[in-house]
Amino acid sequence: MIGIQVSIYPLREKSLSPALNKFWDKLEERKLKFEVNSFSTIIWGEEDEIFDFLKEVWKEIAEDRSIVMVVTLSNACTPGFKLDKL
């Protein structure tokens, strides 16, 4: 299992909502475990499942807009991870 943090920045758009809503809808369709915060979305899942999702969602949200997607990957920060376990 891996955890990823994804931030999406649509460029030259009046609203961020269409791209972000499309991203979150795709997450719900895939039934991936995720958590949304102010600046990013944290997603957990099996490695192949995560990479397949990223490829699919990138193609879909980037096809009709300019976009930046920042992704941080971790094999240590899985659900339930706490810094006090170090």
C-alpha positions as CSV (number, residue, x, y, z in Angstrom):
1,M,0.0,0.0,0.0
2,I,1.1,3.5,-0.8
3,G,-0.1,7.0,0.1
4,I,0.0,10.0,-2.2
5,Q,-0.7,13.6,-1.9
6,V,-2.1,15.4,-4.9
7,S,-2.5,19.1,-5.6
8,I,-4.2,20.3,-8.8
9,Y,-3.8,23.8,-10.2
10,P,-5.9,24.6,-13.2
11,L,-4.3,27.5,-15.1
12,R,-6.1,30.4,-16.8
13,E,-9.5,29.4,-15.4
14,K,-12.2,31.5,-13.7
15,S,-12.9,28.7,-11.3
16,L,-11.0,25.8,-9.9
17,S,-14.1,23.8,-9.2
18,P,-14.7,22.0,-12.5
19,A,-11.3,20.3,-12.6
20,L,-11.3,19.5,-8.9
21,N,-14.8,18.1,-9.0
22,K,-13.9,15.9,-11.9
23,F,-10.9,14.7,-10.0
24,W,-12.9,13.9,-6.9
25,D,-15.7,12.2,-8.9
26,K,-13.1,9.9,-10.5
27,L,-11.8,9.1,-7.0
28,E,-15.3,8.1,-5.8
29,E,-15.9,6.0,-8.9
30,R,-12.7,4.1,-8.2
31,K,-13.6,3.7,-4.5
32,L,-10.2,4.7,-3.4
33,K,-9.7,5.8,0.2
34,F,-9.0,9.6,0.3
35,E,-9.1,12.6,2.4
36,V,-9.4,16.2,1.2
37,N,-7.7,19.1,3.0
38,S,-7.2,22.8,2.2
39,F,-4.4,22.4,-0.3
40,S,-4.4,18.8,-1.4
41,T,-6.0,15.4,-1.5
42,I,-4.4,12.4,0.2
43,I,-5.1,9.0,-1.4
44,W,-4.2,5.5,-0.2
45,G,-4.3,2.3,-2.2
46,E,-2.3,-0.4,-3.9
47,E,0.5,0.9,-6.1
48,D,-0.9,-0.3,-9.5
49,E,-4.3,1.0,-8.6
50,I,-2.9,4.5,-7.7
51,F,-0.8,4.8,-10.8
52,D,-3.6,3.6,-13.0
53,F,-5.9,6.2,-11.4
54,L,-3.3,9.0,-11.9
55,K,-2.9,8.2,-15.5
56,E,-6.6,8.1,-16.2
57,V,-7.5,11.3,-14.3
58,W,-4.6,13.2,-15.8
59,K,-5.7,12.4,-19.3
60,E,-9.3,13.4,-18.5
61,I,-8.7,16.7,-16.7
62,A,-5.8,17.8,-18.9
63,E,-7.5,17.2,-22.2
64,D,-9.4,20.5,-22.3
65,R,-7.5,22.8,-19.9
66,S,-4.0,23.8,-18.9
67,I,-3.2,22.2,-15.5
68,V,-0.4,21.5,-13.1
69,M,-0.6,18.4,-10.9
70,V,1.8,18.0,-8.1
71,V,2.1,14.4,-6.6
72,T,4.1,13.2,-3.6
73,L,4.4,9.4,-3.1
74,S,5.1,7.5,0.0
75,N,5.3,3.9,1.0
76,A,5.5,4.9,4.7
77,C,2.6,7.3,5.1
78,T,-0.3,4.8,4.9
79,P,-3.6,5.2,6.8
80,G,-3.0,5.4,10.5
81,F,0.5,6.6,10.2
82,K,1.7,8.7,13.2
83,L,5.0,10.4,13.6
84,D,5.3,9.1,17.2
85,K,5.9,5.6,15.7
86,L,9.4,6.7,14.5
